[in-house]
């Protein structure tokens, strides 16, 4: 068969199609990378070399701080992510605002209950130095008991002077020393008017705070929002720590804190016992040490000259504890949408950036990502009980960031929806499993009910702790879940882990006291609560005082009057994860044949309260003591093996301090016959 000739016009169209396909630009690779070192995650658009340098510098600073605290390792109970921008524009569009303008420092710290962020402008040299003061507070909060403010601020100021490279680190310079002349964009020099005094200048004056006044001065270090550091308090705290570190007197300082904090000795007496000198001698030793530090005065004189450099040599130099070959650092590419979502996830935590971040996240969450096919699967409503098929689109990081924002504002239904969408896109994301656990706990607190889906919550938290073994908040949630599940000993173990990882978190200590109360360890509970009631956390202090008032009632009757009254007044309220099985079971139980037999016409009553204990001494019959508010009932069952149970596979004579719902036929005012028991 002869072939038909191709027309000229068709040939042109075919050739044009080939040219268009061959000349179509390939999708540009994402500029974002995720860098992992031993202790840090860096997300950056500045390239692999810069990103790895950032990770190394933070590993080095961490190792130096561990040396200061004389520790082999440091706790990091809150995950930390470092965002490093390659240019000014992106950095300043993300930075906090002061009087309507972005901050001028090249790095800032964003604290969080769930995670911390550090943000750097890599266009500036050594931008990581800008967050050294904040990092010192972070590591102190996680690795040193709560002590007087001079210690924290003095060490943070000392550490913030650090400069590090591949071979050495320098430290000890004046962290608040700035040149007297500034340089504009045209490289013209201008004298800085009314510049605040540096720490060296402040200490060069004739007036110092009396040492006992300095050491007892109240200074809240629990937050990361501080005022000016150009004060005599900061200057003297810095120099006292300078002296203690150089003279290797931190062990004696630990003794001093024990004497003043635990044994409540006066400052002068504690100084004498800990350091072996009088307060006046100690004060003079610090002043003599300051005047011996010649590099400080050389740097101060140089800073007053035009054209002075800001990187003057520090007081001390030491070999770097971690070099480029001592830390394994790996890099992997990150999709551009994930990079943008990670930045917005940080910005949503800065109040003045929140609205713009919300718009960015909502756009990423609702726009299909061309790099990811639509994911269809089960929308796990935090409990694996709902199996509605959904099709999710958008970016998983954006969905989980929106969920976090909803959690912070108590919008729990919206948080559940966003987490379901995020899980449909990436079921392996441990942040989603953690936020689901937080959501369940928040719902229980908001609605004054027990935690719904407790077994799956424990499984999620176990997976989160396998992923990040130092996550103190996950241990705290695990402890609360175990306590509700009837295991005070296991709850105690989890809460002890949280306290050890974050010793200054007073909320964890309060939860530990609650666990002691549940386990009837009254003295241990009172000891913790007495300490908390005068602590720096006002909310926890109020809770501690209220708990101390309730303990006598708890000891006498076996249940807190306040919590029992709450149980009586508040009926069960359902979370977004319920599928109504429990309600159906309750209705069935209420209609069940009464235990008094066919002729028993007593109406069944329903009571929600707490099971104090079970008496099985006349087995197979049993008597359950159930309390609700001021009501105490003795409820009998002729044969506990045939009792209708909800929420438990088998009856246990060991049950105690369990939340229960009972259907019963009243006998007298304080007794009755059981119809059913729901154990929660």
C-alpha positions as CSV (number, residue, x, y, z in Angstrom):
1,X,0.0,0.0,0.0
2,X,1.4,3.3,-1.0
3,X,1.9,5.8,1.8
4,X,0.0,9.1,1.6
5,X,2.3,12.1,1.6
6,X,2.2,14.3,4.7
7,X,1.0,17.8,3.9
8,X,3.4,20.7,4.4
9,X,1.1,22.4,6.9
10,X,0.8,19.2,9.0
11,X,4.5,18.7,9.0
12,X,5.1,22.3,10.2
13,X,2.6,21.7,13.1
14,X,4.4,18.5,14.0
15,X,7.8,20.0,14.0
16,X,6.6,23.0,16.0
17,X,5.2,20.6,18.6
18,X,8.5,18.9,18.9
19,X,10.3,22.2,19.2
20,X,7.9,23.4,21.9
21,X,8.3,20.2,23.9
22,X,12.0,20.2,23.6
23,X,12.4,23.8,24.4
24,X,10.0,23.9,27.4
25,X,11.9,25.0,30.5
26,X,12.4,22.3,33.1
27,X,11.0,23.0,36.5
28,X,13.6,24.8,38.6
29,X,14.9,22.8,41.5
30,X,13.8,24.0,44.9
31,X,16.4,26.2,46.6
32,X,15.5,24.8,50.0
33,X,17.6,22.2,51.9
34,X,17.1,20.5,55.2
35,X,20.4,20.0,57.1
36,X,20.7,17.6,60.0
37,X,23.5,17.4,62.5
38,X,23.6,15.5,65.8
39,X,21.4,18.0,67.7
40,X,20.1,20.5,65.2
41,X,17.9,20.8,62.1
42,X,18.6,23.7,59.7
43,X,16.2,24.6,56.9
44,X,17.8,27.0,54.5
45,X,17.8,28.5,51.0
46,X,21.5,29.5,51.2
47,X,23.0,26.3,49.8
48,X,24.6,23.2,51.3
49,X,27.9,24.8,52.3
50,X,26.3,27.6,54.3
51,X,23.7,25.4,55.8
52,X,26.3,22.9,57.1
53,X,28.4,25.7,58.5
54,X,25.3,26.9,60.5
55,X,24.8,23.4,61.9
56,X,28.4,23.1,62.8
57,X,28.5,26.5,64.6
58,X,25.5,25.6,66.7
59,X,27.0,22.2,67.6
60,X,30.2,24.0,68.7
61,X,28.3,26.5,70.8
62,X,26.3,23.7,72.4
63,X,29.5,21.8,73.3
64,X,31.1,25.0,74.8
65,X,28.0,25.6,77.0
66,X,28.1,22.0,78.2
67,X,31.7,22.7,79.3
68,X,30.5,25.7,81.3
69,X,27.9,23.6,83.1
70,X,30.4,20.7,83.5
71,X,28.1,18.3,81.8
72,X,28.8,15.6,79.3
73,X,25.6,16.3,77.5
74,X,22.8,18.8,77.5
75,X,19.0,18.1,77.5
76,X,17.1,19.5,74.6
77,X,13.5,18.7,75.6
78,X,11.9,21.0,73.1
79,X,12.7,20.4,69.4
80,X,14.6,23.3,67.8
81,X,14.5,24.2,64.1
82,X,16.8,26.8,62.6
83,X,15.7,28.8,59.6
84,X,18.6,30.4,57.7
85,X,17.8,32.9,54.9
86,X,20.4,33.8,52.3
87,X,19.3,37.4,51.8
88,X,18.2,40.4,53.7
89,X,14.8,40.7,52.1
90,X,13.4,37.3,53.1
91,X,14.8,37.6,56.6
92,X,13.4,41.1,57.3
93,X,10.0,40.0,55.9
94,X,9.9,37.4,58.6
95,X,11.5,39.3,61.5
96,X,9.6,40.7,64.5
97,X,8.7,44.4,64.3
98,X,9.7,47.1,66.7
99,X,7.7,50.3,66.4
100,X,6.6,49.2,63.0
101,X,10.1,48.3,61.7
102,X,11.9,44.9,61.5
103,X,14.5,44.4,64.2
104,X,18.1,45.2,63.1
105,X,19.9,42.2,64.6
106,X,20.7,39.4,62.2
107,X,19.1,36.6,64.2
108,X,16.2,36.1,66.6
109,X,14.7,33.4,68.7
110,X,11.0,32.3,68.7
111,X,10.1,30.2,71.8
112,X,7.3,27.8,71.9
113,X,5.7,25.2,74.2
114,X,5.8,22.6,71.4
115,X,9.0,23.7,69.6
116,X,11.5,26.5,69.4
117,X,12.7,28.4,66.3
118,X,15.9,30.3,65.5
119,X,16.0,32.5,62.5
120,X,19.2,33.8,60.9
121,X,20.2,36.3,58.2
122,X,23.1,34.6,56.5
123,X,23.8,37.8,54.5
124,X,25.4,39.0,57.7
125,X,28.6,37.5,59.0
126,X,28.4,35.3,62.2
127,X,24.7,35.9,62.5
128,X,24.4,33.0,64.9
129,X,26.1,35.1,67.6
130,X,22.9,37.2,67.7
131,X,21.0,34.4,69.4
132,X,23.7,33.2,71.8
133,X,22.1,35.0,74.8
134,X,18.8,33.3,74.1
135,X,20.4,30.0,73.6
136,X,22.1,30.3,77.0
137,X,18.7,30.8,78.6
138,X,17.3,27.8,76.7
139,X,20.0,25.5,77.9
140,X,19.9,26.8,81.4
141,X,16.2,26.2,81.6
142,X,16.6,22.6,80.5
143,X,19.8,21.7,82.3
144,X,20.1,23.7,85.6
145,X,17.8,24.1,88.6
146,X,15.9,27.4,88.9
147,X,18.2,29.7,90.8
148,X,18.7,33.5,91.4
149,X,18.5,35.8,88.4
150,X,22.1,37.0,88.5
151,X,23.4,33.5,87.7
152,X,21.3,33.1,84.5
153,X,21.8,36.6,83.2
154,X,25.5,36.6,84.0
155,X,26.1,33.4,82.2
156,X,24.0,34.4,79.3
157,X,25.9,37.7,78.9
158,X,29.2,35.9,79.2
159,X,28.2,33.3,76.6
160,X,26.8,35.9,74.2
161,X,30.3,37.2,73.5
162,X,31.3,33.9,71.9
163,X,33.0,33.8,68.5
164,X,33.8,30.4,67.0
165,X,35.6,29.1,63.9
166,X,36.8,25.7,62.7
167,X,39.8,25.6,65.1
168,X,39.1,27.8,68.2
169,X,36.5,29.6,70.1
170,X,37.0,33.0,71.8
171,X,35.0,34.3,74.7
172,X,35.0,36.8,77.5
173,X,34.6,40.1,75.7
174,X,32.1,42.8,76.4
175,X,28.8,41.6,74.8
176,X,27.2,45.0,74.9
177,X,30.2,47.0,73.4
178,X,29.3,48.8,70.2
179,X,31.4,51.1,68.0
180,X,31.0,54.8,68.6
181,X,30.7,55.3,64.8
182,X,28.2,53.7,62.4
183,X,28.6,53.3,58.6
184,X,25.8,54.0,56.2
185,X,25.1,52.3,52.8
186,X,27.5,54.9,51.1
187,X,30.2,53.9,53.6
188,X,30.0,57.3,55.3
189,X,30.8,57.3,59.0
190,X,28.5,58.9,61.6
191,X,29.0,59.2,65.3
192,X,26.3,57.4,67.3
193,X,24.6,59.9,69.6
194,X,23.5,59.0,73.1
195,X,24.7,55.4,72.8
196,X,24.1,53.3,75.9
197,X,27.1,52.5,78.0
198,X,28.8,49.1,77.6
199,X,29.2,46.8,80.5
200,X,32.8,47.7,80.8
201,X,31.9,51.4,81.0
202,X,29.3,50.7,83.7
203,X,31.7,48.7,85.8
204,X,34.5,51.4,85.4
205,X,32.5,53.8,87.5
206,X,32.8,54.1,91.3
207,X,29.4,52.7,92.2
208,X,28.7,49.0,92.2
209,X,25.7,47.3,93.7
210,X,26.3,45.8,97.1
211,X,27.0,42.1,96.6
212,X,24.1,40.9,98.8
213,X,21.7,43.2,97.0
214,X,22.9,41.9,93.6
215,X,22.5,38.3,94.7
216,X,19.0,38.7,96.1
217,X,17.7,41.0,93.4
218,X,14.4,39.7,91.9
219,X,14.8,39.1,88.1
220,X,12.4,36.9,86.2
221,X,14.3,34.6,83.8
222,X,11.3,32.3,83.0
223,X,10.5,34.2,79.7
224,X,12.7,35.2,76.8
225,X,11.5,38.8,76.7
226,X,14.0,41.1,78.3
227,X,14.6,44.8,78.5
228,X,17.9,46.5,78.0
229,X,21.1,44.8,79.1
230,X,22.9,48.1,79.6
231,X,22.4,48.1,83.4
232,X,24.5,47.7,86.4
233,X,22.6,44.5,87.3
234,X,23.6,42.9,84.0
235,X,27.1,44.3,84.2
236,X,27.9,42.9,87.6
237,X,26.1,39.6,87.0
238,X,28.3,39.2,83.9
239,X,31.5,40.0,85.8
240,X,30.6,37.7,88.7
241,X,30.1,34.8,86.3
242,X,33.3,35.8,84.4
243,X,35.1,35.5,87.7
244,X,33.5,32.2,88.8
245,X,34.1,30.5,85.4
246,X,37.7,31.6,85.2
247,X,38.4,30.6,88.8
248,X,36.5,27.3,88.3
249,X,34.2,27.9,91.2
250,X,31.0,26.5,89.8
251,X,31.0,23.5,92.3
252,X,31.2,26.0,95.1
253,X,28.4,28.0,93.5
254,X,26.2,24.9,93.5
255,X,26.9,24.6,97.3
256,X,26.0,28.3,97.7
257,X,22.6,27.8,95.9
258,X,21.8,24.8,98.1
259,X,22.5,26.9,101.2
260,X,20.3,29.8,100.2
261,X,17.6,28.0,98.2
262,X,17.1,24.8,100.2
263,X,18.5,25.6,103.6
264,X,17.4,29.3,103.5
265,X,20.6,30.7,105.0
266,X,21.3,34.4,104.7
267,X,23.4,35.4,101.7
268,X,26.5,36.5,103.7
269,X,26.5,33.2,105.7
270,X,26.1,31.1,102.5
271,X,29.0,32.9,100.8
272,X,31.2,32.3,103.8
273,X,30.4,28.6,103.9
274,X,30.4,28.0,100.2
275,X,33.4,30.0,99.1
276,X,35.4,30.2,102.3
277,X,35.5,34.1,102.2
278,X,33.4,36.9,103.5
279,X,30.9,38.7,101.3
280,X,33.2,41.7,101.3
281,X,36.3,39.6,100.3
282,X,34.3,38.0,97.5
283,X,33.1,41.4,96.3
284,X,36.7,42.7,96.3
285,X,38.0,39.6,94.4
286,X,35.5,40.2,91.6
287,X,36.5,43.9,91.3
288,X,40.2,43.0,91.3
289,X,39.5,40.4,88.6
290,X,37.6,43.0,86.5
291,X,40.4,45.5,86.6
292,X,42.9,42.8,85.6
293,X,41.1,42.1,82.3
294,X,43.2,44.4,80.1
295,X,41.6,43.3,76.7
296,X,38.3,44.8,77.9
297,X,39.8,48.2,78.2
298,X,41.8,47.9,75.0
299,X,38.6,47.0,73.1
300,X,36.7,49.9,74.8
301,X,39.3,52.4,73.7
302,X,39.3,51.0,70.1
303,X,35.5,51.2,69.9
304,X,35.7,55.0,70.4
305,X,37.9,55.5,67.3
306,X,36.5,56.1,63.8
307,X,36.8,53.0,61.6
308,X,36.9,50.7,64.6
309,X,36.2,47.0,64.0
310,X,33.4,45.1,65.8
311,X,35.4,41.8,65.9
312,X,38.1,42.8,68.4
313,X,39.9,39.8,70.0
314,X,38.1,38.3,73.1
315,X,39.7,37.9,76.5
316,X,40.2,34.1,76.2
317,X,40.8,31.6,73.4
318,X,40.4,27.8,73.6
319,X,40.6,24.9,71.1
320,X,37.2,24.3,69.7
321,X,35.5,21.2,71.2
322,X,33.8,20.1,68.0
323,X,35.6,20.5,64.6
324,X,34.3,20.1,61.0
325,X,35.3,16.4,61.1
326,X,33.8,15.6,64.5
327,X,30.1,16.0,63.6
328,X,28.2,14.1,60.9
329,X,26.1,16.6,59.0
330,X,23.8,15.6,56.1
331,X,21.7,17.5,53.7
332,X,18.6,16.6,51.7
333,X,16.5,18.7,49.3
334,X,13.1,20.1,50.4
335,X,10.2,21.0,48.2
336,X,9.8,24.7,47.7
337,X,6.2,24.5,49.1
338,X,7.6,22.8,52.2
339,X,10.2,25.4,52.6
340,X,7.7,28.2,52.4
341,X,5.3,26.4,54.7
342,X,8.1,25.9,57.3
343,X,8.8,29.7,57.2
344,X,5.1,30.5,57.6
345,X,4.9,27.9,60.4
346,X,7.4,30.0,62.3
347,X,5.9,33.4,61.4
348,X,2.5,32.4,62.7
349,X,4.0,32.5,66.2
350,X,5.0,36.1,65.8
351,X,1.9,38.2,66.7
352,X,2.6,41.0,64.2
353,X,3.3,38.5,61.4
354,X,0.5,36.1,62.1
355,X,-2.1,37.5,59.7
356,X,0.2,37.3,56.7
357,X,1.4,33.9,57.7
358,X,-2.2,32.6,58.0
359,X,-2.9,33.8,54.5
360,X,0.2,32.0,53.2
361,X,-0.6,28.8,55.0
362,X,-4.3,28.8,53.9
363,X,-3.1,29.2,50.3
364,X,-0.6,26.3,50.6
365,X,-3.2,24.2,52.4
366,X,-5.9,24.6,49.7
367,X,-3.8,24.6,46.6
368,X,-2.9,21.2,45.1
369,X,0.8,20.6,45.1
370,X,1.9,19.6,41.6
371,X,4.8,17.7,43.1
372,X,2.5,15.4,45.1
373,X,-0.4,13.4,43.8
374,X,-3.7,13.7,45.7
375,X,-3.7,11.4,48.7
376,X,-6.8,9.4,49.4
377,X,-7.1,7.5,52.6
378,X,-8.7,7.3,55.9
379,X,-9.2,10.5,57.7
380,X,-8.1,9.5,61.2
381,X,-10.1,11.6,63.6
382,X,-7.4,11.2,66.2
383,X,-8.9,7.9,67.4
384,X,-8.9,5.6,64.4
385,X,-12.6,5.2,65.0
386,X,-13.8,7.2,62.1
387,X,-13.1,5.6,58.7
388,X,-14.6,8.2,56.3
389,X,-12.7,8.2,53.0
390,X,-11.3,11.6,52.1
391,X,-9.2,13.1,49.4
392,X,-6.7,15.6,50.8
393,X,-4.8,18.2,48.9
394,X,-2.4,21.0,49.6
395,X,0.6,21.0,51.9
396,X,0.8,18.8,55.0
397,X,3.1,21.3,56.9
398,X,0.6,24.1,56.2
399,X,-2.3,22.0,57.5
400,X,-0.5,21.0,60.7
401,X,0.6,24.7,61.3
402,X,-3.0,25.8,60.9
403,X,-4.0,23.1,63.4
404,X,-1.5,24.4,65.9
405,X,-2.9,27.9,65.5
406,X,-6.4,26.6,66.1
407,X,-5.2,24.7,69.2
408,X,-3.7,27.9,70.6
409,X,-7.0,29.7,70.2
410,X,-9.2,26.9,71.6
411,X,-10.8,26.2,68.1
412,X,-10.7,22.4,68.7
413,X,-13.1,21.3,65.9
414,X,-11.1,23.2,63.3
415,X,-7.8,21.8,64.7
416,X,-9.2,18.3,64.3
417,X,-10.2,18.9,60.7
418,X,-6.8,20.3,59.8
419,X,-5.0,17.4,61.5
420,X,-7.2,15.0,59.6
421,X,-6.2,16.6,56.3
422,X,-2.5,16.6,57.3
423,X,-2.6,13.0,58.3
424,X,-4.2,12.1,54.9
425,X,-1.2,13.7,53.2
426,X,1.5,12.2,55.4
427,X,0.7,9.7,58.1
428,X,4.3,9.4,59.1
429,X,4.7,12.9,60.3
430,X,5.2,12.7,64.1
431,X,4.2,16.3,64.6
432,X,0.7,15.3,63.6
433,X,0.6,12.5,66.1
434,X,1.8,14.8,68.8
435,X,-0.7,17.5,68.0
436,X,-3.5,14.9,68.0
437,X,-2.5,13.9,71.5
438,X,-2.5,17.6,72.6
439,X,-5.9,18.0,71.0
440,X,-7.4,15.1,72.9
441,X,-6.1,16.5,76.2
442,X,-7.3,20.0,75.4
443,X,-10.8,18.6,74.6
444,X,-10.9,16.8,77.9
445,X,-9.9,19.9,79.8
446,X,-12.3,22.1,77.8
447,X,-15.3,19.9,78.3
448,X,-14.3,18.6,81.8
449,X,-14.4,15.0,80.6
450,X,-12.0,12.1,80.5
451,X,-9.6,11.9,77.6
452,X,-11.3,10.2,74.7
453,X,-9.4,7.6,72.7
454,X,-6.9,7.0,75.4
455,X,-5.2,3.8,74.0
456,X,-4.5,5.4,70.6
457,X,-3.2,8.6,72.4
458,X,-0.7,6.4,74.3
459,X,0.4,4.7,71.1
460,X,0.8,8.1,69.4
461,X,2.9,9.4,72.2
462,X,5.0,6.3,72.3
463,X,5.8,6.8,68.6
464,X,6.6,10.5,69.2
465,X,9.0,9.6,72.0
466,X,10.7,7.0,69.8
467,X,11.2,9.8,67.2
468,X,12.3,12.4,69.7
469,X,13.3,10.7,73.0
470,X,13.8,14.0,74.9
471,X,10.4,15.5,74.2
472,X,9.4,16.5,77.7
473,X,5.9,17.6,76.7
474,X,5.2,14.2,75.3
475,X,6.3,12.6,78.6
476,X,4.0,15.0,80.5
477,X,1.0,14.0,78.3
478,X,1.9,10.4,78.6
479,X,1.9,10.7,82.4
480,X,-1.6,12.3,82.4
481,X,-2.9,9.6,80.0
482,X,-1.5,6.9,82.2
483,X,-2.9,8.5,85.3
484,X,-6.4,8.4,83.8
485,X,-5.8,4.9,82.6
486,X,-5.4,3.7,86.2
487,X,-1.6,3.5,86.4
488,X,-0.2,6.0,88.9
489,X,3.2,4.2,89.1
490,X,3.6,4.3,85.3
491,X,2.4,7.9,85.3
492,X,5.0,8.7,87.9
493,X,7.7,7.3,85.7
494,X,6.7,9.4,82.7
495,X,6.3,12.6,84.7
496,X,9.7,12.1,86.4
497,X,11.2,11.9,82.9
498,X,9.6,15.2,82.0
499,X,10.8,16.9,85.2
500,X,14.4,15.6,84.7
501,X,14.4,16.9,81.1
502,X,13.0,20.3,82.0
503,X,13.7,20.9,85.7
504,X,12.3,24.5,85.7
505,X,8.9,23.7,84.3
506,X,6.7,24.1,87.3
507,X,3.7,22.7,85.4
508,X,5.4,19.3,85.2
509,X,6.1,19.4,89.0
510,X,2.4,20.2,89.6
511,X,1.3,17.3,87.6
512,X,3.8,15.1,89.5
513,X,2.1,16.3,92.7
514,X,-1.3,15.3,91.3
515,X,0.0,11.9,90.6
516,X,1.3,11.6,94.1
517,X,-2.2,12.5,95.4
518,X,-3.8,9.9,93.2
519,X,-1.3,7.3,94.6
520,X,-2.0,8.6,98.2
521,X,1.6,9.7,98.7
522,X,0.4,12.6,100.7
523,X,3.7,13.8,102.1
524,X,5.5,13.8,98.8
525,X,2.6,15.7,97.2
526,X,2.5,18.3,100.0
527,X,6.3,18.8,99.7
528,X,6.0,19.6,96.0
529,X,2.9,21.8,96.4
530,X,4.4,23.8,99.3
531,X,7.3,24.7,97.0
532,X,5.1,25.5,94.0
533,X,2.7,27.8,95.9
534,X,5.3,30.5,96.2
535,X,7.0,29.8,92.8
536,X,7.5,32.2,89.9
537,X,4.6,30.7,87.8
538,X,1.5,32.5,89.2
539,X,-1.0,30.2,87.6
540,X,0.8,27.0,88.9
541,X,1.1,28.7,92.3
542,X,-2.7,29.3,92.5
543,X,-3.3,25.6,91.5
544,X,-0.9,24.4,94.1
545,X,-2.6,26.4,96.9
546,X,-6.0,25.0,95.8
547,X,-4.6,21.5,95.8
548,X,-3.2,21.9,99.2
549,X,-6.6,22.9,100.5
550,X,-8.3,19.9,98.9
551,X,-5.8,17.3,100.2
552,X,-7.4,17.0,103.7
553,X,-10.7,16.1,102.2
554,X,-9.0,13.7,99.8
555,X,-7.2,12.0,102.7
556,X,-10.5,11.7,104.7
557,X,-12.9,10.6,102.0
558,X,-10.7,9.3,99.3
559,X,-11.8,11.8,96.7
560,X,-11.4,15.6,96.2
561,X,-14.7,17.4,97.0
562,X,-14.1,19.9,94.2
563,X,-13.4,17.3,91.6
564,X,-16.3,15.1,92.7
565,X,-18.7,18.1,92.6
566,X,-17.5,18.9,89.1
567,X,-18.2,15.3,88.0
568,X,-21.7,15.6,89.5
569,X,-22.5,18.8,87.8
570,X,-21.0,18.2,84.4
571,X,-22.4,15.5,82.2
572,X,-20.3,13.8,79.6
573,X,-19.7,15.9,76.5
574,X,-18.7,14.3,73.3
575,X,-15.5,15.2,71.4
576,X,-15.3,15.3,67.6
577,X,-13.9,11.7,67.7
578,X,-16.8,9.9,69.3
579,X,-18.8,7.5,67.2
580,X,-21.7,7.1,69.7
581,X,-20.9,3.5,70.7
582,X,-20.7,4.5,74.3
583,X,-24.0,6.3,74.3
584,X,-25.7,3.4,72.7
585,X,-24.2,1.1,75.3
586,X,-25.5,3.3,78.1
587,X,-29.0,3.3,76.7
588,X,-28.9,-0.5,76.4
589,X,-27.7,-0.8,79.9
590,X,-30.4,1.4,81.2
591,X,-33.0,-0.8,79.6
592,X,-31.4,-4.1,80.8
593,X,-33.2,-6.5,83.1
594,X,-32.7,-5.3,86.7
595,X,-30.6,-7.3,89.0
596,X,-33.4,-7.5,91.5
597,X,-35.3,-9.9,89.2
598,X,-38.4,-9.7,87.1
599,X,-40.5,-8.5,90.0
600,X,-38.2,-5.6,90.8
601,X,-40.1,-2.4,89.7
602,X,-37.6,0.1,91.2
603,X,-36.7,2.7,88.6
604,X,-33.1,2.6,87.5
605,X,-30.9,5.6,88.2
606,X,-27.8,6.8,86.5
607,X,-24.8,8.3,88.3
608,X,-21.5,9.6,87.1
609,X,-18.7,9.6,89.6
610,X,-15.6,7.9,90.8
611,X,-15.1,4.3,92.0
612,X,-13.2,4.5,95.3
613,X,-12.8,0.8,95.8
614,X,-14.3,-2.7,95.5
615,X,-15.0,-5.2,98.3
616,X,-14.9,-8.8,97.0
617,X,-14.7,-10.4,100.4
618,X,-18.0,-12.3,99.8
619,X,-17.1,-13.4,96.3
620,X,-18.8,-13.8,93.8
621,X,-20.8,-10.9,95.2
622,X,-19.1,-7.5,95.3
623,X,-19.8,-4.1,96.8
624,X,-18.6,-1.0,94.9
625,X,-18.1,2.3,96.7
626,X,-18.9,5.1,94.3
627,X,-18.7,8.8,95.2
628,X,-20.0,11.9,93.4
629,X,-19.8,15.2,95.2
630,X,-21.1,14.7,98.7
631,X,-22.8,11.4,97.7
632,X,-21.3,8.2,98.8
633,X,-23.0,5.0,97.6
634,X,-22.5,1.3,98.3
635,X,-23.6,-0.5,95.2
636,X,-24.0,-4.3,95.3
637,X,-23.9,-7.0,92.6
638,X,-24.8,-10.6,93.5
639,X,-22.3,-12.0,90.9
640,X,-19.7,-9.7,89.5
641,X,-18.9,-12.2,86.8
642,X,-22.3,-11.6,85.2
643,X,-22.4,-7.9,85.8
644,X,-22.9,-5.9,82.5
645,X,-19.6,-4.0,81.9
646,X,-18.9,-1.2,79.5
647,X,-15.3,-0.1,78.7
648,X,-13.7,-3.2,80.3
649,X,-13.3,-6.8,79.3
650,X,-13.5,-8.3,82.8
651,X,-14.5,-7.2,86.3
652,X,-11.5,-6.5,88.6
653,X,-11.7,-6.5,92.4
654,X,-8.5,-4.3,92.3
655,X,-10.2,-1.3,90.7
656,X,-9.8,1.9,92.6
657,X,-9.8,5.6,91.9
658,X,-11.5,5.1,88.5
659,X,-13.9,7.3,86.7
660,X,-17.2,5.4,86.3
661,X,-20.8,5.7,85.2
662,X,-23.3,3.4,86.9
663,X,-26.9,2.4,86.4
664,X,-28.4,1.1,89.6
665,X,-31.6,0.4,91.5
666,X,-31.7,2.4,94.7
667,X,-32.1,0.6,98.0
668,X,-31.9,3.2,100.7
669,X,-30.3,6.7,100.7
670,X,-26.8,5.4,100.4
671,X,-27.0,1.9,98.7
672,X,-28.4,0.1,95.8
673,X,-28.2,-2.8,93.4
674,X,-26.0,-2.5,90.3
675,X,-27.4,-2.8,86.8
676,X,-24.3,-1.9,84.8
677,X,-20.9,-0.3,85.2
678,X,-19.0,1.8,82.6
679,X,-15.3,2.1,83.4
680,X,-13.4,4.9,81.8
